[in-house]
Amino acid sequence: MLLRFLRANYGGRAWAGPVHLAIGFPIGLLGSLYVIVVIAGTASLIGIVVLCAGVLGARWLGSAHRWLARHLHGVSIEPPPPVHRQPGVLGWFRSALGDGPGWRTLVYLVVKEPISIIGLVIFVNFWLSGALLLTYPLWFRTSRGMDTHEREYVGVTMGDLVFNSVPRALILSGVGVLLLLAAPWPTRLILKADIALMRSLLGPTRAEDLLRTRAQVADGSAASLRRIERDLHDGAQTQLISLALHLGLAKEELRSGDKGAALELVDTAHRNAKQALEELRDLVRGIHPPMLDSGLAPALQTLAARSGVPVQVDVALADRPSPAIETIAYFTAAELLANVAKHSRARAVSLTVTQSRPGWLRLVVRDDGVGGAHLGGGLTGLDDRIRAVDGRLDLTSPPGGPTVVSVELPVRV
């Protein structure tokens, strides 16, 4: 129990919390100075130029904050869409003044400063003070001061009490331990507030994100259609052409009276027909799994039965989702279970589908593996497909596990 507590609070990326708090104040101060310079510059003769440059330049500071969130905490915040540049000088002014992500970044830089001040207070009073007090028995003899009678003393004083002996130093060391044990909680609270602020102000808005993901899905659909066309052309179509050719040759052999040669050609045509049917069946299965014809619950049960890791499935839905949502939910579960089998080293998985709120379903995959998963690779495409229907994917995977992936989807689209 104690080891799990220490690993959860001080293992993995636990170091990132105090580092974020320590560097957050100078970074927040830099952002505040940037906003002050932009505001002051608007009062000059070239105020409109300074304002436009400040709005566009704020994007660079926003990308720096997103970089820190990704490398310190493993939190990936999607960048906003690029600036929609209009031609000409006047177009540049219109592009800058109408750049929503730039304005939102300026707001973030203003709000970031009080958060960074609170973070600095937490860092000094918990992490730094805790570390100093924890090591106090090692250095207290080097601390010297003068009392009111100008007599020199050793150690740190608190009121009239002087901690100038090893037993008293150990008391302060114990206080340091308590401060360090308590430090993760206020740190987590301020970091959650900062990351939530980043998500809302430094990432794309819901409308921007929906437009981008729908464009990506449209591109993906076009690529899928080209793949299907190529598979049909190179696979089933070739087999059918060969089938027609062998049947034509068999017909000629029958006319000439060579039944043995005709039978051999018909046998070859039969094999070609079976191969074409198998390729067509595989192609259709990739577009719409036949198992979904009976509903999402039986399809997921069948999917779980094929998994290399034992899966407990629980589906409780009041209404059957639309076919498009069922397909997305099925392929989402298939991708997540495949990832568990490949990477997690899990011994058990739970897959639940429930109605989170009216008109919405929640699909949750939880495993007891090693954790450390992050959005990337196949999950990126999966996330885009989910967001294209206004859904959402959340991943929690601390080192040591458990890994929990929660997906919310509308029941109808």
Stockholm file with secondary structure:
# STOCKHOLM 1.0

chainA/1-413         MLLRFLRANYGGRAWAGPVHLAIGFPIGLLGSLYVIVVIAGTASLIGIVVLCAGVLGARWLGSAHRWLARHLHGVSIEPPPPVHRQPGVLGWFRSALGDGPGWRTLVYLVVKEPISIIGLVIFVNFWLSGALLLTYPLWFRTSRGMDTHEREYVGVTMGDLVFNSVPRALILSGVGVLLLLAAPWPTRLILKADIALMRSLLGPTRAEDLLRTRAQVADGSAASLRRIERDLHDGAQTQLISLALHLGLAKEELRSGDKGAALELVDTAHRNAKQALEELRDLVRGIHPPMLDSGLAPALQTLAARSGVPVQVDVALADRPSPAIETIAYFTAAELLANVAKHSRARAVSLTVTQSRPGWLRLVVRDDGVGGAHLGGGLTGLDDRIRAVDGRLDLTSPPGGPTVVSVELPVRV
#=GR chainA/1-413 SS CHHHHHHHHHSTTTTHHHHHHHHHHHHHHHHHHHHHHHHHHTTSTTHHHHHHHHHHHHHHHHHHHHHHHHHHHCCCCCCCCCCCCCSHHHHHHHHHHTCHHHHHHHHHHHHHHHHHHHHHHHIIIIIIHHHHHHTHHHHGGGCEEECTTSCEEESEEETTEEECSHHHHHHHHHHHHHHHHHTHHHHHHHHHHHHHHHHHHTSCCHHHHHHHHHHHHHHHHHHHHHHHHHHIIIIIHHHHHHHHHHHHHHHHHHHHTCHHHHHHHHHHHHHHHHHHHHHHHHHHHHHSCGGGGGCHHHHHHHHHHTCSSCEEEEEECSSCCCHHHHHHHHHHHHHHHHHIIIIICCSCEEEEEEEEETTEEEEEEEECSCCCCCSCTHHHHHHHHHHTTTCEEEEECCTTCCEEEEEEEESCC
#=GC SS_cons         CHHHHHHHHHSTTTTHHHHHHHHHHHHHHHHHHHHHHHHHHTTSTTHHHHHHHHHHHHHHHHHHHHHHHHHHHCCCCCCCCCCCCCSHHHHHHHHHHTCHHHHHHHHHHHHHHHHHHHHHHHIIIIIIHHHHHHTHHHHGGGCEEECTTSCEEESEEETTEEECSHHHHHHHHHHHHHHHHHTHHHHHHHHHHHHHHHHHHTSCCHHHHHHHHHHHHHHHHHHHHHHHHHHIIIIIHHHHHHHHHHHHHHHHHHHHTCHHHHHHHHHHHHHHHHHHHHHHHHHHHHHSCGGGGGCHHHHHHHHHHTCSSCEEEEEECSSCCCHHHHHHHHHHHHHHHHHIIIIICCSCEEEEEEEEETTEEEEEEEECSCCCCCSCTHHHHHHHHHHTTTCEEEEECCTTCCEEEEEEEESCC
//
